[in-house]
């Protein structure tokens, strides 16, 4: 059993490191308002680069850098047919970030629940102690 755990540990750690690196790239990509806006638009379906760039006042090369960051993170995928490059959202990558956030939320909610239980228990003990010793102010 111990050998099995030792053999599995490097692969688990490697997977965690890869997932952590991917999550970092996803959150980096979503950390910019322009890229968030692009992801929001692509939530409605695929769109060409020119359609995506139209609402922004920046030069096309600058806009393309934003698309490159999104593509590198795995949030979007682009495909060129003729002269038109079309981008589409990759929901699986977004789901990875959602799962991570849900795990963090569950952890912190459990911690706050335990803290609330602890405080309530202390309060009940204090009330019980005060009821046993009525001479205390």
Z-matrix of the N, CA and C atoms (Angstrom, degrees):
N
C 1 1.458
C 2 1.528 1 110.44
N 3 1.336 2 115.45 1 -43.47
C 4 1.453 3 119.97 2 -178.86
C 5 1.530 4 111.02 3 -62.17
N 6 1.343 5 115.88 4 -40.43
C 7 1.467 6 120.29 5 178.21
C 8 1.515 7 111.10 6 -61.95
N 9 1.320 8 115.34 7 -40.99
C 10 1.454 9 120.55 8 179.86
C 11 1.533 10 110.11 9 -61.85
N 12 1.328 11 116.21 10 -43.07
C 13 1.466 12 119.88 11 178.78
C 14 1.525 13 110.91 12 -64.12
N 15 1.341 14 117.20 13 -42.91
C 16 1.462 15 120.29 14 178.94
C 17 1.519 16 111.40 15 -63.64
N 18 1.293 17 116.76 16 -38.55
C 19 1.462 18 120.43 17 -179.33
C 20 1.526 19 110.82 18 -70.09
N 21 1.320 20 116.67 19 -36.00
C 22 1.463 21 120.49 20 -177.88
C 23 1.523 22 112.23 21 -78.23
N 24 1.328 23 117.69 22 -29.24
C 25 1.460 24 121.54 23 -174.72
C 26 1.521 25 113.38 24 -57.05
N 27 1.349 26 121.06 25 -49.76
C 28 1.465 27 118.58 26 -179.97
C 29 1.526 28 112.82 27 -59.62
N 30 1.327 29 116.75 28 -38.32
C 31 1.462 30 118.74 29 -179.55
C 32 1.523 31 110.63 30 -68.11
N 33 1.325 32 117.86 31 -39.52
C 34 1.462 33 121.52 32 177.65
C 35 1.521 34 109.97 33 -64.54
N 36 1.329 35 116.64 34 -45.67
C 37 1.458 36 120.31 35 179.73
C 38 1.513 37 111.20 36 -64.02
N 39 1.322 38 116.43 37 -39.21
C 40 1.457 39 120.33 38 178.04
C 41 1.519 40 110.57 39 -63.28
N 42 1.333 41 116.68 40 -43.41
C 43 1.459 42 121.10 41 178.74
C 44 1.524 43 110.54 42 -63.30
N 45 1.356 44 116.43 43 -41.58
C 46 1.456 45 120.28 44 178.87
C 47 1.524 46 110.95 45 -63.96
N 48 1.330 47 117.20 46 -40.74
C 49 1.461 48 120.97 47 179.36
C 50 1.526 49 110.25 48 -64.79
N 51 1.334 50 116.68 49 -42.51
C 52 1.463 51 119.84 50 177.90
C 53 1.522 52 111.26 51 -63.44
N 54 1.324 53 115.71 52 -43.24
C 55 1.460 54 119.82 53 179.53
C 56 1.518 55 110.08 54 -64.96
N 57 1.320 56 117.08 55 -40.49
C 58 1.456 57 121.36 56 179.41
C 59 1.524 58 110.93 57 -63.48
N 60 1.317 59 117.13 58 -41.58
C 61 1.460 60 121.07 59 178.63
C 62 1.526 61 110.11 60 -64.71
N 63 1.321 62 116.48 61 -41.84
C 64 1.465 63 119.76 62 179.43
C 65 1.524 64 110.64 63 -66.21
N 66 1.326 65 116.64 64 -42.05
C 67 1.464 66 119.86 65 177.92
C 68 1.521 67 110.79 66 -61.38
N 69 1.315 68 116.69 67 -40.65
C 70 1.465 69 120.25 68 178.73
C 71 1.521 70 110.36 69 -60.31
N 72 1.321 71 116.48 70 -43.05
C 73 1.462 72 119.62 71 178.96
C 74 1.524 73 111.34 72 -66.05
N 75 1.321 74 117.18 73 -39.03
C 76 1.464 75 120.78 74 179.55
C 77 1.529 76 109.86 75 -63.61
N 78 1.338 77 116.72 76 -48.08
C 79 1.454 78 119.13 77 -178.74
C 80 1.532 79 111.71 78 -68.21
N 81 1.331 80 117.08 79 -33.94
C 82 1.462 81 119.94 80 174.48
C 83 1.534 82 109.43 81 -61.62
N 84 1.329 83 116.10 82 -46.09
C 85 1.462 84 120.70 83 -178.87
C 86 1.525 85 110.93 84 -62.45
N 87 1.327 86 116.94 85 -39.21
C 88 1.461 87 120.41 86 -178.70
C 89 1.524 88 112.91 87 -81.37
N 90 1.324 89 116.30 88 -4.41
C 91 1.461 90 120.95 89 -178.92
C 92 1.516 91 114.00 90 -79.35
N 93 1.298 92 117.56 91 1.39
C 94 1.460 93 121.66 92 -178.93
C 95 1.524 94 109.21 93 -116.28
N 96 1.343 95 117.98 94 131.70
C 97 1.465 96 119.88 95 -177.56
C 98 1.533 97 114.19 96 -61.35
N 99 1.318 98 117.29 97 -33.88
C 100 1.471 99 119.68 98 178.54
C 101 1.520 100 109.95 99 -64.93
N 102 1.320 101 116.28 100 -45.92
C 103 1.465 102 119.61 101 -179.14
C 104 1.525 103 111.15 102 -67.77
N 105 1.333 104 117.75 103 -36.08
C 106 1.475 105 120.20 104 175.61
C 107 1.520 106 110.41 105 -62.29
N 108 1.322 107 116.19 106 -40.67
C 109 1.472 108 120.18 107 178.81
C 110 1.529 109 110.51 108 -63.54
N 111 1.320 110 116.51 109 -39.81
C 112 1.472 111 120.67 110 178.51
C 113 1.528 112 109.97 111 -62.83
N 114 1.324 113 116.47 112 -45.64
C 115 1.471 114 121.04 113 179.11
C 116 1.528 115 109.90 114 -61.00
N 117 1.323 116 116.70 115 -40.45
C 118 1.478 117 120.07 116 178.62
C 119 1.520 118 111.62 117 -61.60
N 120 1.320 119 116.38 118 -44.52
C 121 1.466 120 120.00 119 179.12
C 122 1.522 121 110.05 120 -63.09
N 123 1.331 122 116.20 121 -43.73
C 124 1.467 123 119.76 122 -178.22
C 125 1.530 124 111.88 123 -69.03
N 126 1.328 125 117.41 124 -15.79
C 127 1.460 126 120.97 125 173.82
C 128 1.519 127 111.85 126 -63.60
N 129 1.337 128 116.27 127 -20.69
C 130 1.467 129 121.12 128 177.54
C 131 1.520 130 112.53 129 -88.19
N 132 1.325 131 117.30 130 -6.56
C 133 1.457 132 121.32 131 -179.94
C 134 1.521 133 111.31 132 132.00
N 135 1.324 134 117.16 133 171.05
C 136 1.469 135 121.36 134 -178.62
C 137 1.534 136 111.04 135 -59.33
N 138 1.347 137 114.27 136 151.23
C 139 1.465 138 119.92 137 178.33
C 140 1.521 139 108.86 138 -148.89
N 141 1.320 140 115.33 139 151.41
C 142 1.468 141 119.90 140 178.25
C 143 1.528 142 109.01 141 -75.87
N 144 1.320 143 115.73 142 159.30
C 145 1.461 144 120.96 143 179.02
C 146 1.525 145 109.99 144 -58.61
N 147 1.331 146 117.29 145 -41.57
C 148 1.472 147 119.26 146 -179.40
C 149 1.524 148 110.94 147 -64.38
N 150 1.329 149 118.67 148 -37.21
C 151 1.464 150 121.32 149 176.75
C 152 1.528 151 110.62 150 -66.10
N 153 1.320 152 115.92 151 -41.13
C 154 1.461 153 120.29 152 -179.74
C 155 1.523 154 111.63 153 -68.03
N 156 1.328 155 116.60 154 -38.30
C 157 1.467 156 121.39 155 -175.60
C 158 1.524 157 112.70 156 -77.51
N 159 1.334 158 117.57 157 -23.48
C 160 1.473 159 121.53 158 -172.99
C 161 1.536 160 114.67 159 -50.82
N 162 1.328 161 120.78 160 -44.08
C 163 1.475 162 119.41 161 -176.60
C 164 1.536 163 114.37 162 -72.87
N 165 1.321 164 117.38 163 -10.97
C 166 1.458 165 120.61 164 -174.36
C 167 1.529 166 111.29 165 -99.77
N 168 1.325 167 115.73 166 146.66
C 169 1.464 168 120.43 167 -178.33
C 170 1.523 169 113.04 168 -90.88
N 171 1.320 170 117.49 169 -1.02
C 172 1.469 171 119.60 170 -177.19
C 173 1.526 172 111.61 171 -79.00
N 174 1.313 173 115.34 172 161.30
C 175 1.469 174 121.29 173 177.54
C 176 1.525 175 109.60 174 -67.50
N 177 1.315 176 116.66 175 151.38
C 178 1.463 177 121.78 176 -177.76
C 179 1.535 178 112.50 177 -57.59
N 180 1.349 179 120.42 178 -41.95
C 181 1.469 180 118.65 179 177.93
C 182 1.536 181 112.96 180 -59.46
N 183 1.316 182 116.92 181 -37.48
C 184 1.471 183 119.95 182 177.07
C 185 1.525 184 110.40 183 -66.70
N 186 1.312 185 116.65 184 -41.68
C 187 1.461 186 121.14 185 178.62
C 188 1.530 187 110.29 186 -62.85
N 189 1.314 188 116.17 187 -40.17
C 190 1.467 189 120.51 188 -179.94
C 191 1.532 190 111.35 189 -62.73
N 192 1.324 191 116.74 190 -31.42
C 193 1.475 192 119.41 191 176.53
C 194 1.523 193 110.35 192 -64.52
N 195 1.324 194 116.87 193 -37.92
C 196 1.465 195 119.99 194 176.61
C 197 1.532 196 110.57 195 -63.84
N 198 1.314 197 115.89 196 -42.73
C 199 1.474 198 119.23 197 177.64
C 200 1.523 199 110.81 198 -62.75
N 201 1.325 200 117.04 199 -38.04
C 202 1.466 201 120.59 200 179.34
C 203 1.531 202 110.83 201 -62.94
N 204 1.326 203 117.16 202 -40.69
C 205 1.471 204 120.70 203 178.23
C 206 1.529 205 109.73 204 -63.17
N 207 1.325 206 116.48 205 -44.54
C 208 1.464 207 120.53 206 179.18
C 209 1.529 208 111.43 207 -63.54
N 210 1.317 209 115.82 208 -39.13
C 211 1.464 210 119.71 209 -179.51
C 212 1.531 211 110.95 210 -70.32
N 213 1.332 212 116.35 211 -40.94
C 214 1.467 213 120.52 212 178.85
C 215 1.527 214 111.01 213 -62.31
N 216 1.326 215 116.67 214 -34.83
C 217 1.471 216 120.34 215 -179.27
C 218 1.522 217 111.70 216 -75.75
N 219 1.337 218 116.66 217 -14.75
C 220 1.458 219 120.37 218 -178.46
C 221 1.515 220 113.77 219 89.64
N 222 1.340 221 117.11 220 2.76
C 223 1.463 222 119.99 221 -179.73
C 224 1.519 223 112.93 222 -72.49
N 225 1.330 224 116.31 223 -31.83
C 226 1.463 225 119.40 224 177.89
C 227 1.522 226 109.63 225 -130.98
N 228 1.311 227 114.37 226 163.75
C 229 1.460 228 121.78 227 174.38
C 230 1.519 229 106.06 228 -133.70
N 231 1.329 230 115.95 229 141.07
C 232 1.458 231 117.95 230 178.11
C 233 1.519 232 109.53 231 -119.68
N 234 1.326 233 114.11 232 155.27
C 235 1.453 234 121.33 233 -177.96
C 236 1.523 235 107.12 234 -142.21
N 237 1.325 236 116.18 235 130.68
C 238 1.460 237 119.49 236 -179.67
C 239 1.520 238 109.81 237 -105.65
N 240 1.319 239 114.72 238 126.36
C 241 1.466 240 121.67 239 175.86
C 242 1.525 241 105.45 240 -125.46
N 243 1.311 242 115.49 241 113.58
C 244 1.463 243 119.67 242 -175.95
C 245 1.512 244 109.82 243 64.86
N 246 1.313 245 116.46 244 -122.44
C 247 1.460 246 120.87 245 -179.56
C 248 1.525 247 112.77 246 -100.40
N 249 1.324 248 116.94 247 2.55
C 250 1.467 249 120.66 248 -175.40
C 251 1.528 250 110.69 249 -108.36
N 252 1.324 251 115.90 250 123.86
C 253 1.472 252 121.64 251 174.49
C 254 1.517 253 107.18 252 -101.39
N 255 1.329 254 115.05 253 123.37
C 256 1.461 255 121.70 254 -179.14
C 257 1.523 256 109.01 255 -111.03
N 258 1.319 257 115.55 256 137.34
C 259 1.469 258 121.52 257 179.38
C 260 1.514 259 109.23 258 -111.43
N 261 1.334 260 115.08 259 147.56
C 262 1.461 261 119.83 260 174.95
C 263 1.515 262 109.48 261 -141.56
N 264 1.316 263 114.81 262 148.44
C 265 1.451 264 122.87 263 179.85
C 266 1.522 265 109.68 264 -71.11
N 267 1.318 266 116.77 265 144.61
C 268 1.454 267 122.87 266 175.49
C 269 1.529 268 107.79 267 -109.31
N 270 1.326 269 117.77 268 91.65
C 271 1.471 270 121.55 269 -173.61
C 272 1.527 271 114.11 270 -58.34
N 273 1.328 272 117.40 271 -29.55
C 274 1.465 273 120.11 272 -178.22
C 275 1.531 274 110.89 273 -60.60
N 276 1.314 275 116.78 274 -40.16
C 277 1.462 276 120.41 275 179.64
C 278 1.518 277 110.48 276 -68.77
N 279 1.314 278 116.93 277 -40.24
C 280 1.456 279 120.95 278 177.23
C 281 1.530 280 110.00 279 -64.18
N 282 1.320 281 117.19 280 -36.38
C 283 1.469 282 121.56 281 177.89
C 284 1.517 283 111.71 282 -64.08
N 285 1.325 284 116.86 283 -33.72
C 286 1.464 285 121.08 284 177.44
C 287 1.528 286 109.59 285 -60.29
N 288 1.321 287 116.70 286 -45.72
C 289 1.465 288 120.90 287 178.24
C 290 1.525 289 110.83 288 -66.02
N 291 1.322 290 117.27 289 -40.41
C 292 1.463 291 121.15 290 178.55
C 293 1.529 292 110.92 291 -61.20
N 294 1.336 293 116.55 292 -43.61
C 295 1.469 294 120.49 293 179.03
C 296 1.519 295 110.60 294 -61.69
N 297 1.337 296 116.75 295 -43.66
C 298 1.458 297 120.59 296 -179.71
C 299 1.529 298 110.10 297 -61.37
N 300 1.322 299 117.03 298 -44.60
C 301 1.467 300 120.97 299 179.16
C 302 1.525 301 110.09 300 -62.77
N 303 1.327 302 117.62 301 -42.31
C 304 1.472 303 121.48 302 179.37
C 305 1.531 304 110.69 303 -62.75
N 306 1.331 305 117.23 304 -40.15
C 307 1.469 306 120.86 305 177.82
C 308 1.529 307 110.66 306 -63.67
N 309 1.324 308 116.16 307 -43.67
C 310 1.463 309 119.79 308 179.34
C 311 1.527 310 110.22 309 -64.07
N 312 1.323 311 116.41 310 -42.76
C 313 1.467 312 120.37 311 179.19
C 314 1.527 313 110.56 312 -61.11
N 315 1.325 314 117.09 313 -44.62
C 316 1.465 315 120.73 314 -179.78
C 317 1.530 316 110.56 315 -61.24
N 318 1.316 317 116.09 316 -42.32
C 319 1.473 318 120.29 317 179.00
C 320 1.515 319 110.74 318 -60.85
N 321 1.321 320 116.79 319 -48.50
C 322 1.464 321 120.01 320 -177.32
C 323 1.523 322 112.26 321 -71.18
N 324 1.314 323 117.67 322 -34.17
C 325 1.461 324 119.12 323 176.52
C 326 1.518 325 110.47 324 -65.77
N 327 1.342 326 117.24 325 -39.76
C 328 1.463 327 120.67 326 177.58
C 329 1.526 328 110.31 327 -63.66
N 330 1.318 329 116.34 328 -40.14
C 331 1.468 330 119.66 329 178.76
C 332 1.527 331 111.18 330 -65.33
N 333 1.308 332 117.46 331 -44.05
C 334 1.464 333 119.11 332 179.93
C 335 1.521 334 110.84 333 -68.05
N 336 1.344 335 117.52 334 -33.76
C 337 1.464 336 120.20 335 176.11
C 338 1.531 337 110.25 336 -63.29
N 339 1.338 338 116.15 337 -44.30
C 340 1.466 339 119.79 338 178.39
C 341 1.524 340 111.18 339 -63.49
N 342 1.336 341 116.54 340 -38.98
C 343 1.461 342 120.25 341 178.48
C 344 1.521 343 110.24 342 -64.73
N 345 1.315 344 117.89 343 -42.53
C 346 1.465 345 121.25 344 178.68
C 347 1.529 346 110.69 345 -62.69
N 348 1.332 347 116.57 346 -41.72
C 349 1.468 348 120.14 347 177.67
C 350 1.524 349 110.42 348 -62.59
N 351 1.326 350 116.88 349 -41.75
C 352 1.459 351 121.65 350 179.57
C 353 1.526 352 110.63 351 -62.54
N 354 1.316 353 117.12 352 -46.78
C 355 1.465 354 121.44 353 -179.71
C 356 1.529 355 109.84 354 -63.46
N 357 1.313 356 117.39 355 -42.19
C 358 1.463 357 121.23 356 179.10
C 359 1.527 358 110.56 357 -63.14
N 360 1.340 359 116.74 358 -41.76
C 361 1.465 360 120.85 359 178.61
C 362 1.536 361 109.98 360 -63.13
N 363 1.345 362 117.52 361 -42.88
C 364 1.461 363 120.42 362 177.52
C 365 1.529 364 110.82 363 -61.99
N 366 1.308 365 115.53 364 -41.84
C 367 1.460 366 120.05 365 179.49
C 368 1.527 367 110.49 366 -62.63
N 369 1.326 368 117.60 367 -44.00
C 370 1.467 369 121.53 368 179.43
C 371 1.527 370 110.77 369 -64.11
N 372 1.330 371 116.77 370 -40.36
C 373 1.475 372 120.64 371 177.48
C 374 1.521 373 110.81 372 -63.73
N 375 1.320 374 115.90 373 -40.23
C 376 1.457 375 120.61 374 178.66
C 377 1.524 376 110.89 375 -64.27
N 378 1.333 377 116.25 376 -43.10
C 379 1.466 378 120.31 377 177.55
C 380 1.525 379 110.61 378 -63.13
N 381 1.327 380 116.99 379 -42.78
C 382 1.469 381 120.52 380 179.94
C 383 1.526 382 110.41 381 -64.16
N 384 1.332 383 116.50 382 -39.66
C 385 1.477 384 120.90 383 179.37
C 386 1.532 385 109.72 384 -65.97
N 387 1.332 386 117.85 385 -42.01
C 388 1.468 387 121.71 386 179.44
C 389 1.517 388 111.18 387 -65.11
N 390 1.333 389 117.93 388 -35.82
C 391 1.472 390 121.23 389 179.58
C 392 1.519 391 111.89 390 -71.03
N 393 1.327 392 117.44 391 -29.26
C 394 1.469 393 120.53 392 178.13
C 395 1.509 394 111.34 393 -77.10
N 396 1.310 395 118.19 394 -27.55
C 397 1.464 396 122.26 395 -176.77
C 398 1.521 397 109.28 396 -120.54
N 399 1.355 398 117.21 397 79.19
C 400 1.467 399 120.36 398 -175.18
C 401 1.530 400 113.17 399 -67.94
N 402 1.313 401 119.60 400 -15.44
C 403 1.464 402 122.11 401 -178.32
C 404 1.527 403 113.19 402 -76.05
N 405 1.309 404 117.60 403 -11.78
C 406 1.473 405 120.84 404 179.74
C 407 1.513 406 111.05 405 -80.74
N 408 1.333 407 116.53 406 142.57
C 409 1.461 408 119.45 407 177.25
C 410 1.489 409 113.58 408 -72.30
